[in-house]
Amino acid sequence: MTDHRVRPGQKPEDQFTALLEEQTSSLPTSLFLGAAFASILGSLSLKIAGKNDQALFVGQWAAPFLLLGIYNKMVKQHGSDSAVRTIEE
């Protein structure tokens, strides 16, 4: 059976991704968690106000904010690109 997995350092990231990760890693992960909670509270407020379409729109922001927070945390813990990390070590 053929092994199709990508191993650390096998495929380097491009410089645009590295630039984004460098900039966003300076943001605290709690910022993304706070944005998710604000989205949920904003959605609830809009729902109570009877603005159902807007409530759904704002409520759907919570999941992307949480995913961005997880990505941010992973970049901080594991680094931006293992290929660069192995060369520097």
C-alpha positions as CSV (number, residue, x, y, z in Angstrom):
1,M,0.0,0.0,0.0
2,T,1.3,3.5,-0.9
3,D,1.7,6.0,1.9
4,H,0.4,9.4,0.8
5,R,0.9,11.3,4.1
6,V,2.8,14.6,4.1
7,R,5.7,14.5,6.7
8,P,6.9,17.5,8.6
9,G,9.2,19.6,6.5
10,Q,8.2,17.9,3.2
11,K,6.0,20.7,1.9
12,P,7.0,24.2,3.0
13,E,4.5,27.0,3.5
14,D,4.6,30.0,1.3
15,Q,5.8,33.4,2.5
16,F,2.2,34.9,2.5
17,T,1.1,32.3,5.0
18,A,4.2,32.9,7.1
19,L,3.5,36.6,7.1
20,L,-0.1,36.2,8.3
21,E,0.9,33.7,11.0
22,E,3.6,36.1,12.2
23,Q,1.1,39.0,12.5
24,T,-1.8,37.0,14.0
25,S,0.4,35.1,16.5
26,S,0.8,38.4,18.4
27,L,-2.9,38.4,19.1
28,P,-4.0,36.7,22.3
29,T,-6.0,33.5,21.8
30,S,-8.6,34.9,24.3
31,L,-9.4,37.6,21.7
32,F,-10.9,35.0,19.4
33,L,-12.8,33.4,22.3
34,G,-14.2,36.8,23.2
35,A,-15.2,37.5,19.6
36,A,-17.1,34.2,19.6
37,F,-18.9,35.0,22.8
38,A,-19.7,38.5,21.5
39,S,-21.1,36.9,18.3
40,I,-23.3,34.7,20.4
41,L,-24.5,37.5,22.6
42,G,-25.1,39.8,19.6
43,S,-27.1,37.0,17.9
44,L,-29.2,36.6,21.0
45,S,-29.8,40.3,21.2
46,L,-30.9,40.5,17.6
47,K,-33.1,37.5,18.0
48,I,-34.9,39.1,21.0
49,A,-35.3,42.3,19.0
50,G,-37.0,40.2,16.3
51,K,-34.3,40.6,13.7
52,N,-34.1,36.9,12.8
53,D,-32.1,37.2,9.6
54,Q,-29.5,39.4,11.2
55,A,-29.4,37.1,14.3
56,L,-28.6,34.1,12.1
57,F,-25.9,36.0,10.2
58,V,-24.1,37.2,13.3
59,G,-24.6,33.9,15.2
60,Q,-22.7,32.1,12.4
61,W,-19.6,34.1,13.1
62,A,-18.9,32.1,16.4
63,A,-17.6,29.0,14.7
64,P,-15.1,30.8,12.5
65,F,-13.8,32.8,15.4
66,L,-13.3,29.6,17.4
67,L,-11.5,28.0,14.5
68,L,-9.2,31.0,14.1
69,G,-8.5,30.8,17.8
70,I,-7.5,27.2,17.5
71,Y,-5.3,27.9,14.5
72,N,-3.7,30.8,16.4
73,K,-3.0,28.5,19.4
74,M,-1.5,25.8,17.2
75,V,0.9,28.3,15.5
76,K,2.0,29.5,18.9
77,Q,2.6,26.0,20.2
78,H,4.0,24.3,17.1
79,G,5.5,27.1,15.1
80,S,4.7,28.3,11.7
81,D,6.5,25.8,9.5
82,S,8.4,22.7,10.6
83,A,10.7,22.9,7.5
84,V,12.0,26.3,8.6
85,R,12.2,25.1,12.3
86,T,14.4,22.1,11.4
87,I,16.8,24.2,9.3
88,E,17.2,26.8,12.1
89,E,17.9,24.1,14.8
